């Protein structure tokens, strides 16, 4: 299988899965899945790749590249609709980072008022292995700008995640 569309079509037909069902399991719109299958999207990345591979019970590597065995060898990763329990250590590190950052600005951190920011910092902290005292707002801002530019590019290529788009819309509307 040389293209993403061919690999997706094969895996979907073997599972008897419709575009709508794959979209639901991946947390994306049905037109996004149609874009994947039409060849408009040449590849999947990140959470979309992992969610599609888990839903189709195929290996991430095979779905992304066509290399390696098609069948998934390890237990499937949680999909967006089956989110894993947040890591308490990362939750604590996230809150600590935000409290210190806000204090440095002469402000008090409020989780209620800054839930979207907390979610973004949690994502950053979970991806960055440095100790929390070696992190700063500049590093976070650079990571967030890079992540947002990747999301914009993915949206332009038909890789929109409904949950991510909704969170971004709430953030920009406020």
C-alpha positions in Angstrom: 0.0 0.0 0.0 1.7 3.1 -1.1 -0.7 5.9 0.0 -2.4 6.8 3.2 -5.8 6.7 1.4 -5.1 3.1 0.3 -4.0 2.0 3.8 -7.1 3.6 5.4 -9.4 2.1 2.8 -8.0 -1.4 3.4 -8.2 -1.2 7.1 -11.7 0.3 7.1 -13.0 -2.4 4.7 -11.4 -5.2 6.8 -13.2 -3.8 9.9 -16.4 -3.0 8.1 -16.0 0.6 9.3 -17.7 3.6 7.7 -16.3 7.1 7.4 -18.7 8.3 10.0 -17.7 5.6 12.5 -14.0 6.3 12.0 -14.7 10.0 12.4 -16.6 9.4 15.6 -13.9 7.2 17.0 -11.1 9.6 16.1 -13.0 12.7 17.4 -12.9 14.5 14.0 -15.5 15.5 11.4 -16.7 13.1 8.7 -15.4 15.6 6.0 -11.9 15.2 7.6 -12.0 11.5 7.2 -13.3 12.0 3.6 -10.2 14.2 3.0 -8.0 11.4 4.3 -9.6 8.9 2.0 -9.7 11.1 -1.1 -6.0 11.6 -1.1 -6.2 15.3 -0.2 -4.3 14.5 3.0 -1.0 12.8 2.2 -0.3 11.8 5.9 -1.7 11.9 9.4 0.2 13.2 12.4 0.0 13.2 16.1 -3.3 12.4 17.8 -5.2 11.9 14.5 -2.7 9.2 13.5 -2.8 7.5 16.9 -6.6 7.6 17.1 -7.1 6.3 13.6 -4.6 3.5 14.1 -6.2 2.5 17.5 -9.8 2.6 16.0 -8.7 0.5 13.0 -6.5 -1.8 15.2 -3.5 -1.3 13.0 0.1 -0.3 13.8 0.8 3.4 13.9 3.9 2.8 11.7 2.0 0.9 9.1 -0.7 3.5 8.9 1.7 6.4 8.7 4.3 4.8 6.3 3.1 1.5 4.9 6.1 -0.1 6.6 6.1 -2.9 9.1 3.2 -5.2 9.9 -0.3 -4.0 9.5 -1.7 -5.5 12.7 -1.2 -3.7 16.0 1.1 -5.7 18.3 0.5 -3.9 21.6 -2.6 -2.9 23.4 -4.3 0.0 21.6 -3.7 3.6 22.9 -6.7 5.4 24.3 -8.7 7.3 21.7 -10.1 10.8 22.2 -13.4 9.3 23.4 -11.5 7.1 25.9 -9.1 9.7 27.4 -6.6 8.3 29.9 -6.6 9.5 33.5 -4.4 12.6 33.9 -1.1 11.9 35.6 -1.3 13.4 39.2 2.4 14.3 39.1 2.0 16.3 35.9 -1.2 18.0 37.3 0.8 19.0 40.3 3.8 20.3 38.3 1.4 22.2 36.0 -0.3 23.9 38.9 3.1 24.7 40.5 4.4 26.2 37.3 1.3 28.4 36.8 1.2 29.6 40.4 4.9 30.6 40.2 4.5 32.2 36.8 1.4 34.2 37.9 3.1 35.2 41.2 6.1 36.5 39.2 3.6 38.7 37.4 2.0 39.9 40.6 -1.1 37.9 40.0 -2.9 34.9 41.6 -3.6 31.8 39.5 -7.2 30.7 39.3 -7.9 27.3 37.7 -11.5 28.3 37.2 -10.6 31.4 35.2 -7.6 29.8 33.4 -8.7 26.2 32.6 -7.7 26.4 28.9 -4.3 27.7 29.9 -4.0 25.0 32.5 -4.8 22.4 29.8 -2.1 23.8 27.4 0.5 23.9 30.2 -0.4 20.3 31.2 0.2 19.2 27.6 3.5 21.1 27.5 4.7 19.7 30.9 3.8 16.2 29.8 5.9 16.5 26.6 8.9 18.2 28.2 11.2 16.1 30.5 13.0 19.1 32.2 12.4 19.6 35.9 9.7 22.2 36.5 12.2 24.7 38.0 14.0 24.8 34.6 10.9 25.9 32.7 9.8 29.5 32.0 7.0 31.4 30.3 9.2 32.1 27.2 9.7 28.3 26.7 6.0 27.7 27.1 5.1 30.6 24.7 7.5 29.2 22.0 6.1 25.7 22.4 2.5 27.0 22.2 3.2 29.0 19.1 4.8 26.0 17.4 1.9 23.8 18.4 -0.7 26.3 17.2 1.1 26.7 13.8 1.1 22.9 13.4 -2.7 22.8 14.2 -3.3 25.6 11.7 -1.4 23.6 9.0 -3.2 20.4 10.0 -6.6 22.2 9.7 -5.7 23.5 6.3 -4.9 19.9 5.3 -8.1 18.5 6.6 -6.8 17.1 9.9 -9.1 19.1 12.3 -9.9 17.6 15.7 -13.3 18.6 16.9 -12.2 18.9 20.6 -9.1 20.8 19.8 -11.0 23.2 17.5 -13.6 23.8 20.1 -11.1 24.6 22.8 -9.3 27.0 20.5 -12.5 28.7 19.6 -13.4 29.2 23.3 -9.9 30.6 23.9 -10.1 33.1 21.1 -13.7 34.1 21.8 -12.9 35.1 25.4 
